[in-house]
C-alpha cells in the first residue's frame, strides 16, 4: 500500500470504448459556474499568469491545473471547481502562460515541467491570502506539473499544502508521446497540433526573432519531432529526449511527502504502461495509485447532468481519513 487495488468507477453502457470515454466529456459537457474573478500575477521574468478565482470566504482553497492547450474554461476544470465550491472551498483555476485568452509576453510559453509557475502561484496565494489549507488538483499536463512540483528536490513545500489529487497523468512523457503517434490516436494528435500551430503563429507575430521555423510544421509527424523543433528551443532543452528526461513527472514521485492520489485509467488512450508507477506506489508512504479499468483520458463520465466520477473522487479524497 498505497496501491489501491480496486476502484468504484463504472462507465455508462453507451460509452463502449476508450475514445468515446475521452471525447464525449470533452465535447458535450456544459458546466455553469458563478463568474470567475480574474487576477493577474506578474512573474519575475516580466511576464504574467492569469488566475481565475471563485471565493466562498473559506479558509481552504483548491488550486486547479489544466492540461495541454486547456484553460480555466475547460469543462473538467469548471466541473471540479463546482464540486469544491459545493463543499465550501474557495477555488483558484490558474492558466498557464498563453492559455488565458491573451498571449504571454516572454519568449517562452509553457510545458510539462514548468513548475516555477506553479510555485509562483502557490507562493502568491500564501503571501496574499490567509488560507489554512491548500489542496491541489491537476489533469493530464496539469497533473504532471503538480506531481513534479510536489516531488522535486531543493524545495521546501509550504506546510499549508494539505493534499493533492491528479488524473490522467503522462508520468513518462517519452512513452506517452509515442502513444500519441499511433494511428488510432490521430484525432487527438491533430487537435493538439492544430491548436499549437496557431499558438506558435501568434508567438512568432509577437516575437519574430524566435529560433523556430514554422514552415517545417506541416512536416511534423509526431510529438517527438514537435518537441525537438519547438518545445526544446523555446524552453532551453537540447531536444525532445532532453525535455522528456527532465520534465517527466514519474521520476519526482519518490520525493513527494504530501498525501497524493494519482488516478490513471487503464484504458487511457494516451497512457502506456510506463505511465502507471505501480512499483513506486506499492511502497510509497504518501502516493496512492488508483487504476480504474475504464475512464479514458480526463473522462470519467457519469451522465450529462451529473458530476464526473473524478470530481466526486477528488472531493472525497480531500475529506478521507488515511
Beta strands, then each sheet from edge to edge (+ up, - down):
strand 1: 3-4
strand 2: 37-42
strand 3: 48-54
strand 4: 60-65
strand 5: 90-95
strand 6: 133-139
strand 7: 161-167
strand 8: 260-263
strand 9: 287-290
sheet 1: 1+ 9+ 8+ 7+ 6+ 4+ 5+ 3- 2+
end
